[in-house]
Amino acid sequence: MVPWTKGASETGEYRNLILEAGYSQANIDAKLEKAYYDFFEGPNRVYFEVEDSLA
């Protein structure tokens, strides 16, 4: 990985370190979708809505 000379606050761009490590964007997207499902929708989720503005 080549370090950037300017950070995201200066350039407005954020690095995708996982993509730079050699993983495909499709694999990254699939992993993120699974993590979202597991945390918010799956049978072992950790997020539970109580009311409109409470969880």
mmCIF file as Biopython writes it, N, C-alpha, C and O atoms, coordinates in Angstrom:
data_model
#
loop_
_atom_site.group_PDB
_atom_site.id
_atom_site.type_symbol
_atom_site.label_atom_id
_atom_site.label_alt_id
_atom_site.label_comp_id
_atom_site.label_asym_id
_atom_site.label_entity_id
_atom_site.label_seq_id
_atom_site.pdbx_PDB_ins_code
_atom_site.Cartn_x
_atom_site.Cartn_y
_atom_site.Cartn_z
_atom_site.occupancy
_atom_site.B_iso_or_equiv
_atom_site.auth_seq_id
_atom_site.auth_asym_id
_atom_site.pdbx_PDB_model_num
ATOM 1   N N  . MET A ? 1  ? 0.835   -1.172  0.000  1.0 0.0 1  A 1 
ATOM 2   C CA . MET A ? 1  ? 0.000   0.000   0.000  1.0 0.0 1  A 1 
ATOM 3   C C  . MET A ? 1  ? 0.886   1.244   0.000  1.0 0.0 1  A 1 
ATOM 4   O O  . MET A ? 1  ? 1.822   1.359   0.792  1.0 0.0 1  A 1 
ATOM 5   N N  . VAL A ? 2  ? 0.585   2.133   -0.867 1.0 0.0 2  A 1 
ATOM 6   C CA . VAL A ? 2  ? 1.333   3.379   -0.944 1.0 0.0 2  A 1 
ATOM 7   C C  . VAL A ? 2  ? 0.624   4.412   -0.073 1.0 0.0 2  A 1 
ATOM 8   O O  . VAL A ? 2  ? -0.566  4.661   -0.264 1.0 0.0 2  A 1 
ATOM 9   N N  . PRO A ? 3  ? 1.328   5.011   0.872  1.0 0.0 3  A 1 
ATOM 10  C CA . PRO A ? 3  ? 0.673   6.023   1.716  1.0 0.0 3  A 1 
ATOM 11  C C  . PRO A ? 3  ? 0.314   7.270   0.914  1.0 0.0 3  A 1 
ATOM 12  O O  . PRO A ? 3  ? 1.029   7.667   -0.006 1.0 0.0 3  A 1 
ATOM 13  N N  . TRP A ? 4  ? -0.786  7.861   1.279  1.0 0.0 4  A 1 
ATOM 14  C CA . TRP A ? 4  ? -1.208  9.098   0.631  1.0 0.0 4  A 1 
ATOM 15  C C  . TRP A ? 4  ? -0.439  10.266  1.224  1.0 0.0 4  A 1 
ATOM 16  O O  . TRP A ? 4  ? -0.014  10.222  2.378  1.0 0.0 4  A 1 
ATOM 17  N N  . THR A ? 5  ? -0.266  11.301  0.432  1.0 0.0 5  A 1 
ATOM 18  C CA . THR A ? 5  ? 0.422   12.495  0.933  1.0 0.0 5  A 1 
ATOM 19  C C  . THR A ? 5  ? -0.556  13.457  1.586  1.0 0.0 5  A 1 
ATOM 20  O O  . THR A ? 5  ? -0.157  14.316  2.373  1.0 0.0 5  A 1 
ATOM 21  N N  . LYS A ? 6  ? -1.856  13.314  1.259  1.0 0.0 6  A 1 
ATOM 22  C CA . LYS A ? 6  ? -2.897  14.154  1.869  1.0 0.0 6  A 1 
ATOM 23  C C  . LYS A ? 6  ? -3.996  13.247  2.394  1.0 0.0 6  A 1 
ATOM 24  O O  . LYS A ? 6  ? -4.269  12.191  1.822  1.0 0.0 6  A 1 
ATOM 25  N N  . GLY A ? 7  ? -4.613  13.656  3.465  1.0 0.0 7  A 1 
ATOM 26  C CA . GLY A ? 7  ? -5.687  12.873  4.052  1.0 0.0 7  A 1 
ATOM 27  C C  . GLY A ? 7  ? -7.031  13.166  3.435  1.0 0.0 7  A 1 
ATOM 28  O O  . GLY A ? 7  ? -7.162  14.050  2.590  1.0 0.0 7  A 1 
ATOM 29  N N  . ALA A ? 8  ? -8.036  12.415  3.864  1.0 0.0 8  A 1 
ATOM 30  C CA . ALA A ? 8  ? -9.386  12.545  3.338  1.0 0.0 8  A 1 
ATOM 31  C C  . ALA A ? 8  ? -9.997  13.910  3.643  1.0 0.0 8  A 1 
ATOM 32  O O  . ALA A ? 8  ? -10.820 14.409  2.876  1.0 0.0 8  A 1 
ATOM 33  N N  . SER A ? 9  ? -9.599  14.507  4.751  1.0 0.0 9  A 1 
ATOM 34  C CA . SER A ? 9  ? -10.153 15.827  5.082  1.0 0.0 9  A 1 
ATOM 35  C C  . SER A ? 9  ? -9.715  16.878  4.063  1.0 0.0 9  A 1 
ATOM 36  O O  . SER A ? 9  ? -10.408 17.873  3.854  1.0 0.0 9  A 1 
ATOM 37  N N  . GLU A ? 10 ? -8.571  16.655  3.434  1.0 0.0 10 A 1 
ATOM 38  C CA . GLU A ? 10 ? -8.087  17.592  2.420  1.0 0.0 10 A 1 
ATOM 39  C C  . GLU A ? 10 ? -8.590  17.255  1.020  1.0 0.0 10 A 1 
ATOM 40  O O  . GLU A ? 10 ? -8.920  18.152  0.244  1.0 0.0 10 A 1 
ATOM 41  N N  . THR A ? 11 ? -8.648  15.959  0.695  1.0 0.0 11 A 1 
ATOM 42  C CA . THR A ? 11 ? -8.999  15.548  -0.662 1.0 0.0 11 A 1 
ATOM 43  C C  . THR A ? 11 ? -10.480 15.262  -0.851 1.0 0.0 11 A 1 
ATOM 44  O O  . THR A ? 11 ? -10.982 15.343  -1.972 1.0 0.0 11 A 1 
ATOM 45  N N  . GLY A ? 12 ? -11.201 14.925  0.237  1.0 0.0 12 A 1 
ATOM 46  C CA . GLY A ? 12 ? -12.607 14.550  0.127  1.0 0.0 12 A 1 
ATOM 47  C C  . GLY A ? 12 ? -12.786 13.115  -0.345 1.0 0.0 12 A 1 
ATOM 48  O O  . GLY A ? 12 ? -13.914 12.694  -0.602 1.0 0.0 12 A 1 
ATOM 49  N N  . GLU A ? 13 ? -11.696 12.350  -0.465 1.0 0.0 13 A 1 
ATOM 50  C CA . GLU A ? 13 ? -11.743 10.957  -0.897 1.0 0.0 13 A 1 
ATOM 51  C C  . GLU A ? 13 ? -11.291 10.054  0.252  1.0 0.0 13 A 1 
ATOM 52  O O  . GLU A ? 13 ? -10.338 10.368  0.965  1.0 0.0 13 A 1 
ATOM 53  N N  . TYR A ? 14 ? -11.982 8.942   0.417  1.0 0.0 14 A 1 
ATOM 54  C CA . TYR A ? 14 ? -11.634 7.978   1.453  1.0 0.0 14 A 1 
ATOM 55  C C  . TYR A ? 14 ? -11.096 6.715   0.798  1.0 0.0 14 A 1 
ATOM 56  O O  . TYR A ? 14 ? -11.640 6.241   -0.199 1.0 0.0 14 A 1 
ATOM 57  N N  . ARG A ? 15 ? -10.033 6.180   1.361  1.0 0.0 15 A 1 
ATOM 58  C CA . ARG A ? 15 ? -9.427  4.981   0.818  1.0 0.0 15 A 1 
ATOM 59  C C  . ARG A ? 15 ? -10.279 3.765   1.131  1.0 0.0 15 A 1 
ATOM 60  O O  . ARG A ? 15 ? -10.902 3.681   2.189  1.0 0.0 15 A 1 
ATOM 61  N N  . ASN A ? 16 ? -10.296 2.838   0.211  1.0 0.0 16 A 1 
ATOM 62  C CA . ASN A ? 16 ? -10.908 1.546   0.442  1.0 0.0 16 A 1 
ATOM 63  C C  . ASN A ? 16 ? -9.752  0.564   0.633  1.0 0.0 16 A 1 
ATOM 64  O O  . ASN A ? 16 ? -9.276  -0.039  -0.329 1.0 0.0 16 A 1 
ATOM 65  N N  . LEU A ? 17 ? -9.310  0.410   1.864  1.0 0.0 17 A 1 
ATOM 66  C CA . LEU A ? 17 ? -8.147  -0.417  2.152  1.0 0.0 17 A 1 
ATOM 67  C C  . LEU A ? 17 ? -8.372  -1.887  1.821  1.0 0.0 17 A 1 
ATOM 68  O O  . LEU A ? 17 ? -7.428  -2.597  1.474  1.0 0.0 17 A 1 
ATOM 69  N N  . ILE A ? 18 ? -9.593  -2.338  1.922  1.0 0.0 18 A 1 
ATOM 70  C CA . ILE A ? 18 ? -9.892  -3.732  1.606  1.0 0.0 18 A 1 
ATOM 71  C C  . ILE A ? 18 ? -9.731  -3.959  0.103  1.0 0.0 18 A 1 
ATOM 72  O O  . ILE A ? 18 ? -9.195  -4.984  -0.320 1.0 0.0 18 A 1 
ATOM 73  N N  . LEU A ? 19 ? -10.193 -3.009  -0.696 1.0 0.0 19 A 1 
ATOM 74  C CA . LEU A ? 19 ? -10.019 -3.089  -2.142 1.0 0.0 19 A 1 
ATOM 75  C C  . LEU A ? 19 ? -8.536  -3.027  -2.503 1.0 0.0 19 A 1 
ATOM 76  O O  . LEU A ? 19 ? -8.069  -3.767  -3.369 1.0 0.0 19 A 1 
ATOM 77  N N  . GLU A ? 20 ? -7.811  -2.152  -1.842 1.0 0.0 20 A 1 
ATOM 78  C CA . GLU A ? 20 ? -6.373  -2.041  -2.089 1.0 0.0 20 A 1 
ATOM 79  C C  . GLU A ? 20 ? -5.623  -3.308  -1.676 1.0 0.0 20 A 1 
ATOM 80  O O  . GLU A ? 20 ? -4.549  -3.587  -2.210 1.0 0.0 20 A 1 
ATOM 81  N N  . ALA A ? 21 ? -6.170  -4.075  -0.736 1.0 0.0 21 A 1 
ATOM 82  C CA . ALA A ? 21 ? -5.552  -5.317  -0.293 1.0 0.0 21 A 1 
ATOM 83  C C  . ALA A ? 21 ? -5.764  -6.454  -1.288 1.0 0.0 21 A 1 
ATOM 84  O O  . ALA A ? 21 ? -5.195  -7.534  -1.126 1.0 0.0 21 A 1 
ATOM 85  N N  . GLY A ? 22 ? -6.583  -6.218  -2.322 1.0 0.0 22 A 1 
ATOM 86  C CA . GLY A ? 22 ? -6.752  -7.207  -3.375 1.0 0.0 22 A 1 
ATOM 87  C C  . GLY A ? 22 ? -8.101  -7.877  -3.457 1.0 0.0 22 A 1 
ATOM 88  O O  . GLY A ? 22 ? -8.299  -8.732  -4.321 1.0 0.0 22 A 1 
ATOM 89  N N  . TYR A ? 23 ? -9.044  -7.526  -2.592 1.0 0.0 23 A 1 
ATOM 90  C CA . TYR A ? 23 ? -10.368 -8.123  -2.653 1.0 0.0 23 A 1 
ATOM 91  C C  . TYR A ? 23 ? -11.197 -7.409  -3.717 1.0 0.0 23 A 1 
ATOM 92  O O  . TYR A ? 23 ? -11.004 -6.218  -3.962 1.0 0.0 23 A 1 
ATOM 93  N N  . SER A ? 24 ? -12.115 -8.134  -4.345 1.0 0.0 24 A 1 
ATOM 94  C CA . SER A ? 24 ? -12.965 -7.522  -5.372 1.0 0.0 24 A 1 
ATOM 95  C C  . SER A ? 24 ? -14.081 -6.713  -4.707 1.0 0.0 24 A 1 
ATOM 96  O O  . SER A ? 24 ? -14.456 -6.969  -3.563 1.0 0.0 24 A 1 
ATOM 97  N N  . GLN A ? 25 ? -14.596 -5.743  -5.442 1.0 0.0 25 A 1 
ATOM 98  C CA . GLN A ? 25 ? -15.686 -4.917  -4.915 1.0 0.0 25 A 1 
ATOM 99  C C  . GLN A ? 25 ? -16.924 -5.769  -4.658 1.0 0.0 25 A 1 
ATOM 100 O O  . GLN A ? 25 ? -17.669 -5.512  -3.713 1.0 0.0 25 A 1 
ATOM 101 N N  . ALA A ? 26 ? -17.147 -6.787  -5.500 1.0 0.0 26 A 1 
ATOM 102 C CA . ALA A ? 26 ? -18.296 -7.680  -5.300 1.0 0.0 26 A 1 
ATOM 103 C C  . ALA A ? 26 ? -18.172 -8.438  -3.977 1.0 0.0 26 A 1 
ATOM 104 O O  . ALA A ? 26 ? -19.161 -8.582  -3.259 1.0 0.0 26 A 1 
ATOM 105 N N  . ASN A ? 27 ? -16.971 -8.924  -3.645 1.0 0.0 27 A 1 
ATOM 106 C CA . ASN A ? 27 ? -16.769 -9.623  -2.372 1.0 0.0 27 A 1 
ATOM 107 C C  . ASN A ? 27 ? -16.951 -8.684  -1.191 1.0 0.0 27 A 1 
ATOM 108 O O  . ASN A ? 27 ? -17.519 -9.075  -0.172 1.0 0.0 27 A 1 
ATOM 109 N N  . ILE A ? 28 ? -16.478 -7.457  -1.315 1.0 0.0 28 A 1 
ATOM 110 C CA . ILE A ? 28 ? -16.624 -6.466  -0.251 1.0 0.0 28 A 1 
ATOM 111 C C  . ILE A ? 28 ? -18.097 -6.167  -0.026 1.0 0.0 28 A 1 
ATOM 112 O O  . ILE A ? 28 ? -18.559 -6.146  1.115  1.0 0.0 28 A 1 
ATOM 113 N N  . ASP A ? 29 ? -18.837 -5.935  -1.102 1.0 0.0 29 A 1 
ATOM 114 C CA . ASP A ? 29 ? -20.270 -5.634  -0.993 1.0 0.0 29 A 1 
ATOM 115 C C  . ASP A ? 29 ? -21.036 -6.789  -0.364 1.0 0.0 29 A 1 
ATOM 116 O O  . ASP A ? 29 ? -21.923 -6.565  0.460  1.0 0.0 29 A 1 
ATOM 117 N N  . ALA A ? 30 ? -20.706 -8.032  -0.743 1.0 0.0 30 A 1 
ATOM 118 C CA . ALA A ? 30 ? -21.389 -9.203  -0.184 1.0 0.0 30 A 1 
ATOM 119 C C  . ALA A ? 30 ? -21.126 -9.312  1.314  1.0 0.0 30 A 1 
ATOM 120 O O  . ALA A ? 30 ? -22.040 -9.609  2.083  1.0 0.0 30 A 1 
ATOM 121 N N  . LYS A ? 31 ? -19.894 -9.077  1.731  1.0 0.0 31 A 1 
ATOM 122 C CA . LYS A ? 31 ? -19.546 -9.152  3.150  1.0 0.0 31 A 1 
ATOM 123 C C  . LYS A ? 31 ? -20.292 -8.070  3.949  1.0 0.0 31 A 1 
ATOM 124 O O  . LYS A ? 31 ? -20.779 -8.336  5.048  1.0 0.0 31 A 1 
ATOM 125 N N  . LEU A ? 32 ? -20.380 -6.862  3.398  1.0 0.0 32 A 1 
ATOM 126 C CA . LEU A ? 32 ? -21.099 -5.781  4.079  1.0 0.0 32 A 1 
ATOM 127 C C  . LEU A ? 32 ? -22.591 -6.080  4.184  1.0 0.0 32 A 1 
ATOM 128 O O  . LEU A ? 32 ? -23.203 -5.815  5.219  1.0 0.0 32 A 1 
ATOM 129 N N  . GLU A ? 33 ? -23.181 -6.629  3.123  1.0 0.0 33 A 1 
ATOM 130 C CA . GLU A ? 33 ? -24.597 -6.983  3.164  1.0 0.0 33 A 1 
ATOM 131 C C  . GLU A ? 33 ? -24.865 -8.053  4.218  1.0 0.0 33 A 1 
ATOM 132 O O  . GLU A ? 33 ? -25.866 -7.983  4.931  1.0 0.0 33 A 1 
ATOM 133 N N  . LYS A ? 34 ? -23.979 -9.040  4.322  1.0 0.0 34 A 1 
ATOM 134 C CA . LYS A ? 34 ? -24.140 -10.086 5.329  1.0 0.0 34 A 1 
ATOM 135 C C  . LYS A ? 34 ? -24.006 -9.516  6.734  1.0 0.0 34 A 1 
ATOM 136 O O  . LYS A ? 34 ? -24.779 -9.873  7.623  1.0 0.0 34 A 1 
ATOM 137 N N  . ALA A ? 35 ? -23.030 -8.632  6.943  1.0 0.0 35 A 1 
ATOM 138 C CA . ALA A ? 35 ? -22.846 -8.025  8.262  1.0 0.0 35 A 1 
ATOM 139 C C  . ALA A ? 35 ? -24.075 -7.205  8.649  1.0 0.0 35 A 1 
ATOM 140 O O  . ALA A ? 35 ? -24.522 -7.263  9.794  1.0 0.0 35 A 1 
ATOM 141 N N  . TYR A ? 36 ? -24.628 -6.437  7.697  1.0 0.0 36 A 1 
ATOM 142 C CA . TYR A ? 36 ? -25.838 -5.647  7.973  1.0 0.0 36 A 1 
ATOM 143 C C  . TYR A ? 36 ? -26.983 -6.582  8.362  1.0 0.0 36 A 1 
ATOM 144 O O  . TYR A ? 36 ? -27.679 -6.347  9.350  1.0 0.0 36 A 1 
ATOM 145 N N  . TYR A ? 37 ? -27.169 -7.628  7.586  1.0 0.0 37 A 1 
ATOM 146 C CA . TYR A ? 37 ? -28.246 -8.574  7.883  1.0 0.0 37 A 1 
ATOM 147 C C  . TYR A ? 37 ? -28.057 -9.192  9.267  1.0 0.0 37 A 1 
ATOM 148 O O  . TYR A ? 37 ? -29.004 -9.262  10.051 1.0 0.0 37 A 1 
ATOM 149 N N  . ASP A ? 38 ? -26.846 -9.636  9.567  1.0 0.0 38 A 1 
ATOM 150 C CA . ASP A ? 38 ? -26.585 -10.284 10.851 1.0 0.0 38 A 1 
ATOM 151 C C  . ASP A ? 38 ? -26.845 -9.358  12.029 1.0 0.0 38 A 1 
ATOM 152 O O  . ASP A ? 38 ? -27.395 -9.794  13.040 1.0 0.0 38 A 1 
ATOM 153 N N  . PHE A ? 39 ? -26.467 -8.103  11.924 1.0 0.0 39 A 1 
ATOM 154 C CA . PHE A ? 39 ? -26.631 -7.158  13.031 1.0 0.0 39 A 1 
ATOM 155 C C  . PHE A ? 39 ? -28.056 -6.641  13.181 1.0 0.0 39 A 1 
ATOM 156 O O  . PHE A ? 39 ? -28.534 -6.464  14.301 1.0 0.0 39 A 1 
ATOM 157 N N  . PHE A ? 40 ? -28.744 -6.395  12.053 1.0 0.0 40 A 1 
ATOM 158 C CA . PHE A ? 40 ? -30.022 -5.698  12.119 1.0 0.0 40 A 1 
ATOM 159 C C  . PHE A ? 40 ? -31.248 -6.539  11.781 1.0 0.0 40 A 1 
ATOM 160 O O  . PHE A ? 40 ? -32.352 -6.164  12.177 1.0 0.0 40 A 1 
ATOM 161 N N  . GLU A ? 41 ? -31.112 -7.651  11.071 1.0 0.0 41 A 1 
ATOM 162 C CA . GLU A ? 41 ? -32.280 -8.379  10.604 1.0 0.0 41 A 1 
ATOM 163 C C  . GLU A ? 41 ? -32.277 -9.863  10.936 1.0 0.0 41 A 1 
ATOM 164 O O  . GLU A ? 41 ? -33.347 -10.468 11.009 1.0 0.0 41 A 1 
ATOM 165 N N  . GLY A ? 42 ? -31.132 -10.460 11.136 1.0 0.0 42 A 1 
ATOM 166 C CA . GLY A ? 42 ? -31.020 -11.913 11.323 1.0 0.0 42 A 1 
ATOM 167 C C  . GLY A ? 42 ? -31.582 -12.390 12.652 1.0 0.0 42 A 1 
ATOM 168 O O  . GLY A ? 42 ? -31.971 -11.581 13.494 1.0 0.0 42 A 1 
ATOM 169 N N  . PRO A ? 43 ? -31.625 -13.687 12.838 1.0 0.0 43 A 1 
ATOM 170 C CA . PRO A ? 43 ? -32.184 -14.262 14.065 1.0 0.0 43 A 1 
ATOM 171 C C  . PRO A ? 43 ? -31.357 -13.939 15.312 1.0 0.0 43 A 1 
ATOM 172 O O  . PRO A ? 43 ? -31.893 -13.963 16.420 1.0 0.0 43 A 1 
ATOM 173 N N  . ASN A ? 44 ? -30.100 -13.647 15.161 1.0 0.0 44 A 1 
ATOM 174 C CA . ASN A ? 44 ? -29.238 -13.307 16.299 1.0 0.0 44 A 1 
ATOM 175 C C  . ASN A ? 44 ? -28.868 -11.825 16.300 1.0 0.0 44 A 1 
ATOM 176 O O  . ASN A ? 44 ? -27.782 -11.448 16.740 1.0 0.0 44 A 1 
ATOM 177 N N  . ARG A ? 45 ? -29.771 -11.001 15.808 1.0 0.0 45 A 1 
ATOM 178 C CA . ARG A ? 45 ? -29.482 -9.567  15.683 1.0 0.0 45 A 1 
ATOM 179 C C  . ARG A ? 45 ? -29.248 -8.924  17.050 1.0 0.0 45 A 1 
ATOM 180 O O  . ARG A ? 45 ? -29.651 -9.453  18.086 1.0 0.0 45 A 1 
ATOM 181 N N  . VAL A ? 46 ? -28.588 -7.773  17.019 1.0 0.0 46 A 1 
ATOM 182 C CA . VAL A ? 46 ? -28.300 -7.043  18.248 1.0 0.0 46 A 1 
ATOM 183 C C  . VAL A ? 46 ? -29.060 -5.723  18.303 1.0 0.0 46 A 1 
ATOM 184 O O  . VAL A ? 46 ? -28.941 -4.976  19.275 1.0 0.0 46 A 1 
ATOM 185 N N  . TYR A ? 47 ? -29.843 -5.432  17.262 1.0 0.0 47 A 1 
ATOM 186 C CA . TYR A ? 47 ? -30.607 -4.188  17.191 1.0 0.0 47 A 1 
ATOM 187 C C  . TYR A ? 47 ? -32.092 -4.520  17.256 1.0 0.0 47 A 1 
ATOM 188 O O  . TYR A ? 47 ? -32.591 -5.324  16.469 1.0 0.0 47 A 1 
ATOM 189 N N  . PHE A ? 48 ? -32.785 -3.906  18.188 1.0 0.0 48 A 1 
ATOM 190 C CA . PHE A ? 48 ? -34.221 -4.125  18.332 1.0 0.0 48 A 1 
ATOM 191 C C  . PHE A ? 48 ? -34.927 -2.790  18.442 1.0 0.0 48 A 1 
ATOM 192 O O  . PHE A ? 48 ? -34.618 -2.004  19.337 1.0 0.0 48 A 1 
ATOM 193 N N  . GLU A ? 49 ? -35.872 -2.514  17.547 1.0 0.0 49 A 1 
ATOM 194 C CA . GLU A ? 49 ? -36.650 -1.287  17.635 1.0 0.0 49 A 1 
ATOM 195 C C  . GLU A ? 49 ? -37.672 -1.416  18.742 1.0 0.0 49 A 1 
ATOM 196 O O  . GLU A ? 49 ? -38.326 -2.449  18.884 1.0 0.0 49 A 1 
ATOM 197 N N  . VAL A ? 50 ? -37.807 -0.345  19.536 1.0 0.0 50 A 1 
ATOM 198 C CA . VAL A ? 50 ? -38.810 -0.316  20.588 1.0 0.0 50 A 1 
ATOM 199 C C  . VAL A ? 50 ? -39.955 0.581   20.135 1.0 0.0 50 A 1 
ATOM 200 O O  . VAL A ? 50 ? -41.125 0.208   20.220 1.0 0.0 50 A 1 
ATOM 201 N N  . GLU A ? 51 ? -39.604 1.752   19.659 1.0 0.0 51 A 1 
ATOM 202 C CA . GLU A ? 51 ? -40.551 2.711   19.103 1.0 0.0 51 A 1 
ATOM 203 C C  . GLU A ? 51 ? -39.890 3.361   17.902 1.0 0.0 51 A 1 
ATOM 204 O O  . GLU A ? 51 ? -38.795 2.962   17.506 1.0 0.0 51 A 1 
ATOM 205 N N  . ASP A ? 52 ? -40.546 4.363   17.312 1.0 0.0 52 A 1 
ATOM 206 C CA . ASP A ? 52 ? -40.012 5.033   16.132 1.0 0.0 52 A 1 
ATOM 207 C C  . ASP A ? 52 ? -38.632 5.626   16.387 1.0 0.0 52 A 1 
ATOM 208 O O  . ASP A ? 52 ? -37.755 5.536   15.527 1.0 0.0 52 A 1 
ATOM 209 N N  . SER A ? 53 ? -38.430 6.222   17.543 1.0 0.0 53 A 1 
ATOM 210 C CA . SER A ? 53 ? -37.155 6.911   17.798 1.0 0.0 53 A 1 
ATOM 211 C C  . SER A ? 53 ? -36.300 6.208   18.843 1.0 0.0 53 A 1 
ATOM 212 O O  . SER A ? 53 ? -35.324 6.784   19.324 1.0 0.0 53 A 1 
ATOM 213 N N  . LEU A ? 54 ? -36.643 4.985   19.200 1.0 0.0 54 A 1 
ATOM 214 C CA . LEU A ? 54 ? -35.877 4.242   20.200 1.0 0.0 54 A 1 
ATOM 215 C C  . LEU A ? 54 ? -35.461 2.874   19.663 1.0 0.0 54 A 1 
ATOM 216 O O  . LEU A ? 54 ? -36.186 2.235   18.901 1.0 0.0 54 A 1 
ATOM 217 N N  . ALA A ? 55 ? -34.294 2.454   20.077 1.0 0.0 55 A 1 
ATOM 218 C CA . ALA A ? 55 ? -33.849 1.108   19.690 1.0 0.0 55 A 1 
ATOM 219 C C  . ALA A ? 55 ? -33.042 0.512   20.826 1.0 0.0 55 A 1 
ATOM 220 O O  . ALA A ? 55 ? -32.567 -0.618  20.719 1.0 0.0 55 A 1 
#
